[in-house]
Amino acid sequence: MEMFDIEWIGLIITGLGTLFLIGEVLVNAKGVFGILGIGFISVYFGAYATETSSLILMLILYFIGLLLIIIDGKVINDGTLATIGLAIMLFSVALVAPSFSAGLYSVLGVIFGAAGSLIFLKVFKKRNMWNKLTLKDQLTSEAGYNSINADYEKLKGESGITMTDLRPVGTIKINNKDYSAVSNGQWIEKNTEIRVVQVDGTKILVEVKK
């Protein structure tokens, strides 16, 4: 009996293929996982696709689904494209399978492989892709950016007046400008003179002026 006559073999092949392909996206494997993943998936579709055209079409569908998952995780991050992408991947492996049970095993392989790829995050260095698109770079003056934080830092030690009750959050006025501020757990009434004791980013901590 040939290996691909065993219906559950698709579980192993699609599982390993998906495991390594998504693993390549998640961690810095220097392309090794990508090569292994492409190899397993190509073997799967090559074994079950009866025509070259169907082989190419199913491979394209599978990798479109994978691409949608990558785009969702790295750019959009709301789960919609990832869900569509996973559905396309499942559809592609199920459609090419020679029987319903073989297709079901292959679908389970994709699901298990995708879930199992998360283990790589605990072992290998996480891949940092498209940082600028996902706004992970911290916009600080040290990194060469003009930051509003510098203006807030100048408020430390300045005096002002509360425009609303601070319970403990409210509005204050300093040098004819309104700011959101917080007291140190105290209730400070409106029209009370205050002093800025601490600035953390754009968070202003005040106390009653003595």
C-alpha positions, -999 to +999 in steps of 0.1 A: +000+000+000+014+033-010+018+060+017-009+083+002-034+055+002-036+060+040-063+085+045-048+100+077-015+108+061-029+142+050-032+151+087+006+147+091+016+164+059-007+194+060+000+197+097+038+199+092+034+222+062+013+247+080+033+244+112+065+254+094+050+280+071+033+300+099+063+293+121+085+310+095+062+341+098+063+341+136+099+335+143+133+342+126+141+308+113+163+322+084+141+306+058+145+270+070+109+267+082+097+283+050+115+258+028+102+228+049+067+242+049+066+247+011+080+213+007+054+195+027+025+214+012+038+209-023+041+171-017+005+171-004-011+189-034+012+171-058+001+137-045-037+144-047-041+169-075-050+149-107-041+177-131-013+203-132-039+231-135-057+220-103-023+216-085-014+251-093-048+265-084-049+247-050-014+259-042-023+294-051-055+293-029-035+278+000-009+305-001-035+333-006-051+321+026-017+322+044-010+357+030-043+370+044-034+356+078-001+374+077-016+407+066-042+405+094-017+397+121+009+423+110-012+452+097-050+451+103-051+429+134-089+425+137-092+388+129-114+392+098-088+385+071-072+358+093-106+340+095-111+343+057-075+332+051-078+301+073-111+292+056-094+294+022-066+272+034-090+246+047-110+247+015-080+242-007-067+211+012-102+196+016-111+201-021-081+183-035-084+153-011-096+120-027-123+113-001-143+130+026-124+114+054-091+122+038-102+158+034-113+160+071-079+147+082-062+173+060-083+201+074-075+190+110-038+190+100-040+227+090-058+236+122-034+217+144-003+230+125-015+266+128-021+262+166+012+243+171+033+270+154+027+292+185+051+269+203+080+283+182+075+316+200+087+301+232+118+286+216+130+309+188+135+347+185+103+364+175+103+380+140+097+418+140+082+426+107+066+458+094+072+477+127+065+511+111+032+499+097+021+486+131+034+517+149+056+498+173+084+523+171+082+546+201+080+582+191+104+598+215+128+627+214+157+602+219+147+584+187+148+617+168+111+626+169+096+658+182+074+648+211+047+666+230+061+651+261+088+678+262+062+705+265+045+687+293+078+682+312+081+720+314+050+721+335+066+705+365+067+729+394+043+753+376+012+766+395-023+769+382-060+766+391-085+738+388-112+744+362-133+714+375-134+693+406-106+668+406-122+635+417-093+626+413-092+634+375-103+668+361-092+699+342-067+725+352-054+758+337-018+767+336-005+798+318-039+802+301-039+766+287-062+738+298-048+704+307-062+671+320-047+663+354-050+639+383-046+644+420-029+620+443-061+604+454-074+637+468-107+654+459-097+690+449-125+714+444-129+738+414-111+771+415-084+758+439-048+768+433-026+738+425+010+729+418+023+703+393+044+678+413+051+652+386+048+647+349+049+612+333+045+615+295+013+635+292+000+625+327+001+655+351+000+649+388-010+679+409-015+688+446-030+717+464-006+747+464+006+754+500 
